Amino acid sequence: MSQVYDLLIVGGGVTGSALLYLTSKYTDIKHVGMLEKYAAPARVNSLHSNNSQTLHCGDIETNYSLEKALKVQRAARMVENYAVAQPDIDHLIFKFPKMVLGVGTRECQQLRERFEMLSPHYPRLKLLEAKDIARIEPVVAYSKGSLRPDEIIALGSEDEYTAVNFEALARSFVRQAQRCEDREIDVHYNSRVEHIRMRGELFTIETRDTTYQARSIVVCAGGHSLKLAHDLGYGHHYSVLPVAGSYYFTPQVLHGKVYTVQNDKLPFAAIHGDPDVMVPGKTRWGPTALVLPVLERYNWETLKDFMRVFRFDRKVWNVLYDLLKVTDIRNYMFKNFLFEIPILRRRLFLKDARKIVPDLKYRDLKFAHHVGGIRPQLIDKDHRKLMMGEAKIDTGVGAIFNMTPSPGATCCLENAEVDMRSVAEFLGATVDEERFKKDLLINDERHQGSDLPAHIITGDAAA
Ligand SMILES: Cc1cc2nc3c(=O)[nH]c(=O)nc-3n(C[C@H](O)[C@H](O)[C@H](O)COP(=O)(O)OP(=O)(O)OC[C@H]3O[C@@H](n4cnc5c(N)ncnc54)[C@H](O)[C@@H]3O)c2cc1C
C-alpha cells in the first residue's frame, strides 16, 4: 500500500499527461501521481501514428456546428500557446497549409455559406477559388494537364499551426510537470490499473503488484475509462462502440492538409490527405471508420475488456438498429469493411482519394500497416443515440472518467482545464488563474474558462 495521493491520474496519453501538467503547474495540489500501463506515455491513440495529427480549429471541419467549432478553436489555441513556448517546439507543432475542398455545385455552395458563417470568427480563413487551390495544391486543381472539369472551391489558410505530434506533446507535458518544484509528482509506468474501489473517503487503485490510495482520481484511459467507471458503479447507461481508423500512404503529392466535405448523414468525417509529421516524403490518407470489437487497435487482448464494457442488450441493439436503417450509414459501414480487405481495399480507397487528387495512381497507394487507432464512441442507452466527440462522467465524489474520441487530442488542455477546476474544488485547492490565463489563454477574449455543465459533458461531432 503506497502513501495517499491528492490526485491520481489513470492513463498517460495526451489527456492524462495534460492534466498532470496543469495540476502540477497551476494549482497548489501537492501530491499528484499518474499510472500508465505501458512503458512510456502515449502508446495508444495519442501515438504519433495512430491519429491524424490535426490541430482541429473548427474552420475546415464541415461536420462541426458553429458552437462546436468555436469550442475547438479555443482548445486548439491552448495547445498552440503551450507548444510555441517550449524549447522543442519543432518536434511538437507544425505549420502546413490546410483546406476543406468542395467538389460539385452543392458542396461549393455549402462551403460559400459556411464561409459567411465562420469568417467573422476566423480572420485568417480564406475562400479559395480553383486558381488559388492550384497555387497551394496543384495536384488537387489539375487533372491530365488542365484544370479539372468539376467545379471546386475550398476554405483554408496557409500560415497557421495545423499539425501536432500528440505523442511528443504528451511526453513534453510529463517532462514539464516533473520539473515543477515544491511538488511530489510521481509517474509510474508498466502499471495497469485492474480495479478502482472506494473505501471511506479514499479511492484504492489496484495494479497487479501495488495498491495506491488517492483522495481524487481522474481516469483518462480511452475506452478503458468506461470499464473502470462501471467497476465503480458509474456510467452503466453507456456502452462503447470502438471505431478503428486505417490509413494509406502515397508518395508526397500534397503540401498540406486537404479535408473533404462531410456527408451530413454519416457520423464520421470524410477522408483527408496530409503530410505525416514523422514520415517525410509521403502523403497519408484516411482515416477509414471500421467498427471493431477491441479497445486498442492491433491488441486482441483488449477484446475481453470490450466485451465487459459493450454490454450488449436491447437498448444497445436499438441504437445500432437506428444507425443501420439509414442507407448511407449502412453502405458506408460496408464500404469501410471492404477497405480492410487486401487488394480490393486499394482499388476502393483510390476512388475516394481521387476526389482530392484526380490523377492519383493505383500503384502509388499502399495500405499503412499498424497505423491508426480506435475512436471509443459512446452509446447513450437512455437517449438511444451514438454520441460523437468526447464524453466525461464527473461523479461529483472526486472521480472523473474521460472518454476521448476525436478531436480529443486537440482538446487535451481544455479537457484538462475542466478536470483541474473540478478536482481543485473537490480538494479545496486553488488555481493560479493569472498564470494560467497568461500562459495558455493568450489572444482568447473569452477568458472565462469552460462553462460546460459539470456533471456530464459531451461533444457533438467527430473527426
Ligand atoms: C484514427 C484516429 C484519428 C484521430 N485524429 C485526430 C486528430 O487529427 N486530431 C485530434 O485532435 N484527435 C484525433 N483523434 C483522437 C485522439 O487520438 C484521441 O482523442 C486522443 O489521443 C486521446 O488521448 P487519451 O490520452 O485520452 O487516450 P489514449 O492516447 O488512448 O491514452 C489512454 C492511455 O491510458 C492507458 N491505459 C488504458 N487502460 C489503462 C489501465 N487500466 N491502467 C493504466 N493505464 C491505462 C493507455 O495505455 C494509454 O496510454 C484521432 C483518433 C483516431 C483513432
The ligand as a Gaussian input file, in Angstrom:
#p B3LYP/6-31G(d) Opt

LIG

0 1
 C       -7.970000       7.308000     -36.458000
 C       -7.964000       8.438000     -35.476000
 C       -7.686000       9.725000     -35.906000
 C       -7.677000      10.776000     -34.994000
 N       -7.310000      12.009000     -35.409000
 C       -7.268000      13.035000     -34.538000
 C       -6.824000      14.304000     -34.937000
 O       -6.396000      14.506000     -36.073000
 N       -6.849000      15.313000     -34.037000
 C       -7.292000      15.129000     -32.766000
 O       -7.329000      16.082000     -32.009000
 N       -7.694000      13.907000     -32.336000
 C       -7.653000      12.862000     -33.184000
 N       -8.021000      11.617000     -32.765000
 C       -8.401000      11.421000     -31.382000
 C       -7.169000      11.371000     -30.498000
 O       -6.231000      10.456000     -30.985000
 C       -7.604000      10.977000     -29.105000
 O       -8.688000      11.801000     -28.712000
 C       -6.504000      11.177000     -28.092000
 O       -5.309000      10.584000     -28.497000
 C       -6.991000      10.591000     -26.789000
 O       -5.983000      10.709000     -25.838000
 P       -6.158000       9.966000     -24.457000
 O       -4.973000      10.287000     -23.656000
 O       -7.487000      10.282000     -23.902000
 O       -6.239000       8.429000     -24.863000
 P       -5.002000       7.452000     -25.278000
 O       -3.993000       8.178000     -26.078000
 O       -5.648000       6.272000     -25.858000
 O       -4.380000       7.160000     -23.890000
 C       -5.009000       6.358000     -22.934000
 C       -3.904000       5.843000     -22.060000
 O       -4.466000       5.097000     -20.995000
 C       -3.655000       3.958000     -20.781000
 N       -4.460000       2.951000     -20.111000
 C       -5.554000       2.314000     -20.590000
 N       -6.037000       1.464000     -19.671000
 C       -5.242000       1.586000     -18.585000
 C       -5.234000       0.976000     -17.305000
 N       -6.157000       0.065000     -16.974000
 N       -4.265000       1.322000     -16.434000
 C       -3.313000       2.244000     -16.757000
 N       -3.281000       2.861000     -17.965000
 C       -4.241000       2.537000     -18.858000
 C       -3.216000       3.559000     -22.170000
 O       -2.072000       2.741000     -22.154000
 C       -2.973000       4.916000     -22.806000
 O       -1.657000       5.375000     -22.652000
 C       -7.993000      10.540000     -33.642000
 C       -8.259000       9.236000     -33.217000
 C       -8.219000       8.192000     -34.110000
 C       -8.443000       6.810000     -33.621000

